[in-house]
Amino acid sequence: MEKMFLFGALLGAVGGALVVANSYKARALVKKSQEDLLARVDEMMDERLAAQEKQEKGKKS
């Protein structure tokens, strides 16, 4: 059962990679999604750093 699941997941990944490699629209969608994800991660990291700085200033006071 696990082997079939892994085989299906691998087959789906290969199929998806082929679709993206051969389709400009799909490739553009993937790039846009990656950029959006990176922007969100950057925002989250900035918020965490700001929260840590506030916390450190509060402890020093």
HELIX and SHEET records of a PDB file:
HELIX    1   1 GLU A    2  ASN A   22  1                                  21    
HELIX    2   2 TYR A   24  LYS A   60  1                                  37    
END                                                                             
